[in-house]
Amino acid sequence: NILLQRGHATTALAAPGQRRKRPRGVGSNVTSDVVINATEMRRAPKTVRIPCTIRDFRHDHPDFYLPGEGPPGRSFGHVKGCVKQQLGPDRKPVFHENGTCFNSSASFAQWYNDAPGVNIHDNFTMEFLPNEFGGLTYDNPAFFPFDGKAWGSETFEHNYWFTMEMHVDFVYVPGSTFAFKGDDDVWVFVNGSLVMDLGGVHTPLDGAVSLDDLNLIAGEKATLDFFFAERQPVLSTFKIDMRLKLDDAPLPMPERTCMIWGDPHVNVFDSVDSDGDTINASVVNIYGHGDYWIVRSRAISIQGRYNATQWSIDGQSATRAIAIGGRFMRGHTLIIEAMDGQMTWDGGAILQDFPSSFEAEGIISASYHELEEPIDK
């Protein structure tokens, strides 16, 4: 049984009739436990703090409103096309001359630039926490970073009129995503191009983008620029979910499992749930033989080999060996031959004696020992 989990992988090998050399009197309750410290790929993300810039405005700014007010000539709601598709040379949104979103290019230029007497600049640190999807989340249903300071609440419960901008550099890895839910205006740019447009004074809206659709090159650096505005004293909800490889940090990976038993059943990556129950059909011919990929990516590779054995039923195949390698193994290869009981590290046999243990510091620790009861009971 092989179980891959966030932060480590454990392997328990105990197939009925396996020929590993055992001490006298010990049956199938002999197992080899392997713990692989897959920190290169699966280190659970810690709190990530990203600096942002916020600017406070008064309610009488021509682009900010009191209750019941709204932009001239239109109703409230989601309005696209308020800014141009490309960021300006200052890495800021560019006013789109369509006359429906803002009062003027001059008033909009004050949103994300310091304007003495018009706005007050401050710094704000956004603390992202690990989420259940292996990414990071900042979630604040009452997002009022200027409460109690700057221009103040102006007789309202909160200080509602402000903007925020966040800029991050990341390394593109397939599977990267960015999502937002909240109000009011939000624009997200990747490599200077608009990829999310939630413009307008509106109730909370959802937006999401898969970076796999943006023709980015895996392993290369990219930029993400996020712009937000709260323009009216009705709600201020703010939630970001993202899976991005920031700086040199590893990409957070969601927890997944794969299970390989020494009988004719072969279930590939994500074909079983957390209880080991099959949720997808096998992809190999259980009466054949060959090699197959259980997991294959730039970070990790797990390959299986199967064929019929003297212990198989009616000529069906069984998993004979698995090989684990990839970047998270730091160039090393672990091969486990379940039926023959052979285990090698970079071609050299390990765990030959009973009991015995093996360790490659920071990568793998393995032991060969007896269980209280058979693992396949």
Beta strands, then each sheet from edge to edge (+ up, - down):
strand 1: 2-5
strand 2: 8-13
strand 3: 30-36
strand 4: 48-57
strand 5: 119-130
strand 6: 136-140
strand 7: 162-171
strand 8: 177-182
strand 9: 186-190
strand 10: 193-197
strand 11: 205-210
strand 12: 221-230
strand 13: 238-243
strand 14: 245-246
strand 15: 290-296
strand 16: 301-308
strand 17: 317-325
strand 18: 334-337
strand 19: 342-345
strand 20: 348-349
strand 21: 356-360
strand 22: 364-370
sheet 1: 1+ 2- 3+ 22- 21+
sheet 2: 10+ 9- 12+ 7- 4+ 5- 6+ 13- 8+ 11-
sheet 3: 10+ 9- 12+ 7- 14+
sheet 4: 15+ 16- 17+ 18- 19+ 20-
end
